Amino acid sequence: MHKETESSTTARRPACSAGDKSLVVENLRKEYTRGKPVLKNISLTVAGQCTTAIIGPSGTGKSTLLRCINRLIEPTSGRILVSGQDICALRGANLRAARRRIGMVFQEYNLVERLSVMENVLCGRLGYISPWRAWLRKFPQEDIDRAYDLLDMVGLTEFARARADELSGGQRQRVGIARAVMQQPHILLADEPTSSLDPKTSVEIMELLREVAAVNDIPVLVNIHDVSLGRRFADRVVGMSKGEVVFDGVPGDLTDAHLKLIYGGEDWLA
Amino acid sequence: MSSATVARPAPFAVNWWSRLGYLLAVLYCLYALSILDISWDRLLAGLDNGARFLGAMFPPEFKRWKLLIDNLLESLQIALISSLFGVLVSLPVGLAASRNLMPDWLTWPARAFIAVCRSFHPVIFAILFVKAVGFGPLAGILTLIFASIGFVAKLFAEAIEEISLKPVEAARAAGAPFLSVLAFAVLPQVLNRFIGFSTYQVDSNLRNSTMIGIVGAGGIGGTLAAAFQRFDYSFVCAILLAIIALIMVSEYVAVRVKGVFQ
């Protein structure tokens, strides 16, 4: 579909199916203060049902990268194409329409604690319905049916009317994923989705993200700081260091030398 | 153990400046007391007067209960109507004043408006509105609407400024328009507190509505002032008891209303 960006350190490409839903990031640059870029010329293409893990030390710009993709943070320069549409120049209603195609899963779930699980899942449809329908909770029946289907998938059907603050961390993240999938996105972004969870739940969440990618035939982009978890579940690993991509390839090619390059130091690798 | 010989700093630092501040505050209060001609003799004489006054109030006299109920109902109506409109106006004003959701060019005028509403005591507003629209409940209602905005809109704004922005971020990421973000990510976080502030304002308006009648803005205050001027202390007592009963009933209702919304 799209031209693969050349990566500096690897030649082998991950085996991802070439779907029609894709994300292309070209020469993305973000400076919070002038002359101090957090992201320097990031270029990245993901397409098809491919799970890509972005690894890198804290503060290297992983979260900034994901938030630039749906313009929660404004990029300084560069291009971002979602299924071929450049979203960097969009404003107002057009930007909101584009955001519907980008699902996002958050580290701290970002649920509305005082609303029911069902209302939280339906939050994913807010971009599609008018505000007065949102105020009156008048969602189309097909949205409600889909929400129930998704709750079935994530195993929370009996919690549909429970308040979100009654759920455990793992359950909340499942609601967060269901909410993102409700958008019928062309791409799913997950910003450290497992960082607040125990190891077993983390594995379950990563499995669920893979399932979501497969069922909906969409690429998933996961920021993750657990390298072994990323290796285990990703088809492709992108290593970032100091705002630049320093590794891009299949998990099997990720060597200790690469990890040293990404995180610096070596004692922790022992 | 081994560090017994090393000098350690005192665990709690002594702040001489704050001690000096407290000392100055106490000294100034003593000085002000000496200036203002306040003495034990006057206090004792006042207690004596007060005792005679209280004696004249009992037994309370409810013969004119119809007038009492009518005026009390007028106060209640003034309080409820002004609370309703005060809260309705406060919702957009409070939202406009919240600095975490709104741009500076909007929060500053909204905050200035709230500050003006807050800067005058209801009695001053009442005097102004009696001049503007004449004696009667309309002046009282306008008075308490402004008093409500000054209080409730400010608390609304503060409640909105304390919400977690994470759900807001999630709703925006889903492409939700601003009004939908309010419905799903903001209102659920503040609704409880809004109910609390609003019932508190009803309570406050009730108390204020019994008072603004004194300057002619309707309600039971006018009757109370008239009874005072006629030295009709047993009727004054009946009015005061009725006001206490009304406030207690409203307190009970407020607790029940808050219970409904958890």
Chai-1 contact restraints between the chains, C-beta under 6 A:
chainA,res_idxA,chainB,res_idxB,connection_type,confidence,min_distance_angstrom,max_distance_angstrom,comment,restraint_id
A,N70,B,A173,contact,1.0,0.0,6.0,A-B,restraint_1
A,R96,B,G175,contact,1.0,0.0,6.0,A-B,restraint_2
A,R99,B,G175,contact,1.0,0.0,6.0,A-B,restraint_3
A,R100,B,G175,contact,1.0,0.0,6.0,A-B,restraint_4
A,M104,B,A173,contact,1.0,0.0,6.0,A-B,restraint_5
A,N110,B,K166,contact,1.0,0.0,6.0,A-B,restraint_6
A,N110,B,P167,contact,1.0,0.0,6.0,A-B,restraint_7
A,N110,B,E169,contact,1.0,0.0,6.0,A-B,restraint_8
A,N110,B,A170,contact,1.0,0.0,6.0,A-B,restraint_9
A,V112,B,P167,contact,1.0,0.0,6.0,A-B,restraint_10
A,V112,B,A185,contact,1.0,0.0,6.0,A-B,restraint_11
A,V112,B,P188,contact,1.0,0.0,6.0,A-B,restraint_12
A,R114,B,P188,contact,1.0,0.0,6.0,A-B,restraint_13
A,L115,B,P188,contact,1.0,0.0,6.0,A-B,restraint_14
A,C123,B,A171,contact,1.0,0.0,6.0,A-B,restraint_15
A,C123,B,F184,contact,1.0,0.0,6.0,A-B,restraint_16
A,G124,B,A174,contact,1.0,0.0,6.0,A-B,restraint_17
A,L126,B,A171,contact,1.0,0.0,6.0,A-B,restraint_18
A,L126,B,A174,contact,1.0,0.0,6.0,A-B,restraint_19
A,L126,B,A176,contact,1.0,0.0,6.0,A-B,restraint_20
A,L126,B,S180,contact,1.0,0.0,6.0,A-B,restraint_21
A,G127,B,A174,contact,1.0,0.0,6.0,A-B,restraint_22
A,G127,B,G175,contact,1.0,0.0,6.0,A-B,restraint_23
A,G127,B,A176,contact,1.0,0.0,6.0,A-B,restraint_24
A,P131,B,P177,contact,1.0,0.0,6.0,A-B,restraint_25
A,P131,B,L179,contact,1.0,0.0,6.0,A-B,restraint_26
A,P131,B,S180,contact,1.0,0.0,6.0,A-B,restraint_27
A,A134,B,S180,contact,1.0,0.0,6.0,A-B,restraint_28
A,A134,B,A183,contact,1.0,0.0,6.0,A-B,restraint_29
A,W135,B,A183,contact,1.0,0.0,6.0,A-B,restraint_30
A,Q183,B,A174,contact,1.0,0.0,6.0,A-B,restraint_31
